[in-house]
Amino acid sequence: MGFFGDDSDKIENPTENLKIRNKIIKSFIDSDGKFRKPFEKGTISSFNIMGGDWNGYANLVLTSVMSDSLHSIESKMDEMLKLEKEKLEVNKEILELLKSK
């Protein structure tokens, strides 16, 4: 049993899983201007007008950047796997054509 329940609640479709994670990251970034700033301008807030823990803010920003990077890597890997499957199908067709001659 995993942290969030048993293994029966896993998402079988990795593409759907990527969409869900992308939605979570986007909602986090869109929730507040100070969280959007690192993604739009490449800088982080140096202070918080409303107060709060700057270390917690920095941790959340860095975590979201890492999550976004991992999401990007996983998306690219998914694209590569699709291309490899297509190549495999083309190679099978070529092999079938060569066998039929």
N, C-alpha and C positions, 0 to 999 in steps of 0.2 A: 504494500500500500504506500502510495506516494504522499507527499506533503499536502497536496490538494485533493486527495481522495484515492480511490483505487485506479488501476490501469484501464478500467473499462471506459473512463471518461476522456481518454486521449483522443485528439483529433487525428483521424487517419490520413486526411488530405494535407500534405505539407504546404501546398499553395494557400489553402484556407488558413492555416496556422500563421503564415507570413502576413496575410491580410489582417488578421486579428492583432498581431503584434504591432503592425504598422499603425493601426487605428489607435492602439493604446499610446504609442509614442507620440502620435500627432495630437491626441487629446491632452497629453501632458504638456506639450510645447505650447499649444493654444490656450492653456488654462490661465496663463499669466504672462504679461510682457517681459518680466525678468527671466522667465524660462525660454521665451521665444528669442530674446536678444542674442544668445550664443549661436543660434542656428541661422539667424538672419544677418547679423553683423560680425560674427566671429569674436565677440568680446563678452565678458561676463560683467554683471553688475558689481561695482566696487563697494556699494553700501545699500542698505535697505531703509527707505524712509519710514516704513511702518514698523521697523524693528525686526527682530527675529534672529535666528542663528545663521550666520553667514556660512559656517562650515556645513551645516545641513543643506543649504542652498547649493553650495559648490558640489557636495556629494551627489545631490539629485541631478545636477547638470551633467556631471561627469558620467554618472550611471546612464543617463539618457543618451549621451554621446556614444558610449560603449554599446548600448543596446541598438542604437541606430546603425552603428558600424557592423555589428554582428548580423543585423537584419539585412543590410546591404550585401554582405558576403554570402549569406544564405540564399538571397534572391538570385545572385549571379550563379551560384552553384546549381540552383534549380533550373536556370536557363541553360547552363552547360549540360545538365543531365538530359534535358529535352532534346538538345541538339545531338547528343550522343545516341539517343534512342532513334532519332530520325536517320542518322547515319547508318545505324545498325539495320534498320528496315530497308534502306536503299541498297546496302551491301547484300542483304538476303535476296532482294529482287534481282540484283546483278548475278548472284550465284545461281539462282533458279534459271535465269535466261541462259547462262553458260552451260548449265547441265542439260538444258533442253536442246541444245545444238548438237 
